[in-house]
Amino acid sequence: ALEKCKVIGLGSVGSDTVDVDAATEHGIVVTNVPDIFIEEVADHTMAMFLAAFRRLPEMQRMTVEGEWAKGRELLSGFPRLWGQTIGLVSFGNVAKAVARRCHAFGLRVIAYDPYAKPEIAQELNVSLVDLKTLLHRSDFISLHVPLTSATRHLIGHAELKLMKSSAILVNTARGGLIDGQALYQALRHHWIAGAALDVFEQEPLPPGHP
């Protein structure tokens, strides 16, 4: 219906909110901003990851409800952060920024990205591995993949089953990367310890969504 439109400019890294093929057929150029909000998303990834690891939502609820003694009991069951492993799925600009932050917390950093340059990963002290190895070894897994037909539901039942029962999954990329029903089952049946989600496949979530 945009008969006079020449350009659709997206103020984001991804272009999945626009049917690019349809725009191309109509002679409309679609642009994005590949270097926008890199540091901010990396900061937010760390905030989500640390909040999940330190159980901040639960601790905040305990504080409000006056259950002071339960906080120490809750946290006593978790190891210290230093020395644990975080796996970055994709090794683009945001993931590189996250890797730099993770080293300051004493984390080992591994990444899966078939297009990553080994010399860049080596410079940032990041080990490149295949996806199966990353899922199996990581204490935390952070998604930084663009959403395409090939990456939709990249994390499903099979992938969640490969993760540690103590693992936490973080997604600040696109909601469609995770099979929501599979994640619900994984959390309900304790296949993994938790998830920190900034994005969902359906936004906003409908009332009553599990």
Disulfide bonds with the S-S distance in Angstrom:
none
